[in-house]
Amino acid sequence: MNDRQKCGVNVVFDLIGSKWKPTILWRLGEGDRRFAELRRSIGPISEKVLAEQLRELVSDGLVVRTAGNGFPLRVDYGLTADGAELNALLDPIAEWGDRIEAKTSAAQATDTGLVDQ
């Protein structure tokens, strides 16, 4: 085991440390979604990148891909138990990020004279 694997934080960031994976987990935390629905809910992500990120999340055991029978093939994505647990752990991080963003925005507004003093 190398030094990077010894720290649990690095393990988590290795799993979700991309631009889109936390957003994918967050959206799937709202409920199972089909590929196109997930893409629309995320915003400016390409189909190629979404497919790649979903494959990695499935491979890592955080997302489950369920393909139904019939034509056209219906494929749904949802969180596994581990994915749901990780998603819940991201909530406090998101709250912290929102607070920091608000502070930063307020400080920038003050610095640029946009706020009345």
C-alpha positions as CSV (number, residue, x, y, z in Angstrom):
1,M,0.0,0.0,0.0
2,N,1.5,3.3,-1.0
3,D,1.3,6.5,1.1
4,R,-1.5,8.0,-0.9
5,Q,-3.8,5.1,-0.1
6,K,-3.2,5.3,3.6
7,C,-5.2,8.5,3.9
8,G,-9.0,8.0,3.6
9,V,-9.5,11.5,2.3
10,N,-7.3,10.7,-0.7
11,V,-9.3,7.6,-1.3
12,V,-12.5,9.6,-1.4
13,F,-11.0,12.3,-3.7
14,D,-9.7,9.5,-6.0
15,L,-13.3,8.3,-6.3
16,I,-15.0,11.7,-6.8
17,G,-12.2,14.0,-7.6
18,S,-13.4,15.2,-11.0
19,K,-15.4,18.2,-12.1
20,W,-18.6,16.2,-12.6
21,K,-18.7,13.2,-10.3
22,P,-20.0,15.1,-7.2
23,T,-22.8,16.7,-9.3
24,I,-23.7,13.3,-10.7
25,L,-23.9,11.8,-7.3
26,W,-26.0,14.7,-6.0
27,R,-28.5,14.4,-8.9
28,L,-28.7,10.7,-8.5
29,G,-29.3,11.3,-4.8
30,E,-32.6,12.9,-5.8
31,G,-33.6,9.6,-7.4
32,D,-32.8,7.2,-10.3
33,R,-32.5,8.8,-13.7
34,R,-32.1,7.8,-17.3
35,F,-29.0,9.0,-19.1
36,A,-30.6,11.9,-21.1
37,E,-32.6,13.0,-18.0
38,L,-29.4,13.0,-15.9
39,R,-27.5,15.0,-18.6
40,R,-30.2,17.6,-18.8
41,S,-30.3,18.0,-15.0
42,I,-26.5,18.5,-14.8
43,G,-26.1,21.2,-17.5
44,P,-23.1,21.7,-19.8
45,I,-21.6,18.2,-19.7
46,S,-21.0,16.3,-22.9
47,E,-22.5,12.9,-23.5
48,K,-19.0,11.5,-23.8
49,V,-17.9,12.8,-20.5
50,L,-21.1,11.8,-18.7
51,A,-20.8,8.3,-20.1
52,E,-17.2,8.1,-19.0
53,Q,-17.9,9.4,-15.5
54,L,-20.9,7.1,-15.1
55,R,-18.7,4.1,-16.2
56,E,-16.1,5.0,-13.6
57,L,-18.7,5.5,-10.8
58,V,-20.3,2.1,-11.7
59,S,-16.8,0.5,-11.7
60,D,-16.1,2.0,-8.3
61,G,-19.3,0.7,-6.9
62,L,-21.0,4.0,-6.2
63,V,-23.6,3.9,-9.0
64,V,-25.7,1.0,-10.3
65,R,-26.6,0.7,-14.0
66,T,-29.9,-1.1,-14.6
67,A,-30.8,-2.1,-18.2
68,G,-34.3,-3.2,-18.9
69,N,-35.6,-5.3,-21.7
70,G,-37.2,-4.1,-24.9
71,F,-36.6,-1.6,-27.6
72,P,-35.4,1.0,-27.1
73,L,-33.3,-0.2,-24.3
74,R,-34.1,1.5,-21.0
75,V,-31.1,2.2,-18.9
76,D,-31.5,3.7,-15.4
77,Y,-28.7,4.9,-13.1
78,G,-29.0,5.1,-9.3
79,L,-26.9,5.2,-6.2
80,T,-25.7,2.0,-4.5
81,A,-25.7,2.0,-0.7
82,D,-22.1,3.2,-0.7
83,G,-22.9,5.9,-3.2
84,A,-25.8,7.1,-1.1
85,E,-23.6,7.1,2.0
86,L,-21.0,9.1,0.2
87,N,-23.6,11.5,-1.2
88,A,-24.9,12.1,2.4
89,L,-21.3,12.9,3.5
90,L,-21.0,15.5,0.7
91,D,-23.9,17.5,2.2
92,P,-21.8,19.2,4.9
93,I,-19.1,19.9,2.4
94,A,-21.6,21.6,0.1
95,E,-22.9,23.7,3.0
96,W,-19.4,24.7,3.9
97,G,-18.7,25.6,0.3
98,D,-21.9,27.7,0.1
99,R,-20.8,29.7,3.2
100,I,-17.3,30.2,1.8
101,E,-18.8,31.3,-1.6
102,A,-21.1,33.8,0.2
103,K,-18.2,35.2,2.2
104,T,-16.0,35.5,-0.9
105,S,-18.8,37.2,-2.9
106,A,-19.4,39.6,-0.1
107,A,-15.7,40.4,0.3
108,Q,-15.4,40.9,-3.5
109,A,-18.4,43.2,-3.5
110,T,-16.9,45.3,-0.7
111,D,-13.5,45.4,-2.4
112,T,-15.0,46.6,-5.6
113,G,-17.3,49.2,-3.9
114,L,-20.5,47.5,-4.9
115,V,-21.7,47.5,-1.3
116,D,-22.7,50.7,0.4
117,Q,-20.6,51.4,3.3
